[in-house]
Structure formats: C-alpha cells, structure tokens
Amino acid sequence: MIHIKSFVCNPYQENTYLLYDDTGSAAIIDPGMYGPYEEQQLSDFIRAEGLTPELLLNTHCHIDHVLGNRYCYDQYGLLPQFHEGELPLLMEVQNYAPQMGIRYDISPIAETFLPSSGTVSLGQHSLELIFAPGHSPAHLCFLSRDANFLIGGDVLFKGSIGRTDLPGGNHQQLLDSIVYKLYVLPAETVVYPGHGPQTTIGHEKNTNPFIRG
C-alpha cells in the first residue's frame, strides 16, 4: 500500500508530496520547502515514520516546485529526476529568484533524466510516467494504477487548470494533455495537484469550467 503525506510550502502555497509504502521506501515529489521550518516538517515526519527516501521527483521545474531540491540532496543524497525538457526552466530559476526576493539554493542536476513514458519504482510499487506538457514544456505526472491516484503537478486543479502564461507554457497543449492524457483515466482516480485540494478525474470531467471531457 502507498501512503501519501502532503506539506503546503513556500509563498506560493505549493503542495509537496511524500509517498511511502509499508517497507519504508519513500519518494519526495516537488519539494517546495522554503526555509528551516518547512524543511524540518518534512524531515521530522520522515524520521518519525522510519522512512528511507529513495527518490526525488519533479513534475516540472518552476521555482515553487524545486525550492527544496538542494535540501533533499544535502539531507538524503538524492538527485532530482525530471524530464530533460524541463532543464532550461530549472536553469532559469537561479536567475529570476533574486528578482522575486526569494532565496534559492541552487538545485543539483542528475546525469540522467526521466523519459516521457515508462515507470519509476518505489519499494514494491511502481509509478507510471504520464507526459502532460502545456503548463511547462515537459511536465510529467506520476500515476499509481494500483492505488488509483495521480500526482498531477500543475496540469489540473479542483475547478481549474494550470496557467500557461509562463515561459514554456502553451494553452492548447495543456488542454490536449488534460483531455487525452488525464481524462482517459478512470473517473475515480484521485488527483493530488501542485496547489489546492485534491479532486478526482470524474469530478473535473463533470464540473471543471475550463475544459470538459
């Protein structure tokens, strides 16, 4: 069984997710921790539950989703894994963070990148990669078919969709990603987004005012 713990982080109120199974294997997804207090919240929970972080995943590389990458590397020796198409976005963070008044400890970069399809392993489980660009050039979502949930990043929100006015955004591409990549999932699939409360694929198909399945 995969357990999910979320932490709301940084000035952007970003959702950082910790996934872990009964063996204690854990994955940190989109670490947005900003400052010692938020870093401590994550590490205290990991320590209290006796977890072993084995994966550091980024759905995409906008600033609010990578602020904790350096901490996770320093603390757990994990290099962030994301699609290579997000690398230009990550490189830009160090340039614009000071202009926004945000302290940013530069993220390390792995020598390998995630593909646009396939799986990553977490303990005795696997997460399926879903390539869903539009909010960013090479956005990935992480799907657990067994546990019926999707870590959706900034593609689909409860009653909303990801913004596309940032560098690398493409509105039509985002709509296509939602319709052809996410809305084809079972209606009961729980979506854990990058901001705000969780929702389900079925709920959004029926009620999301921005796009209908």
Disulfide bonds with the S-S distance in Angstrom:
none
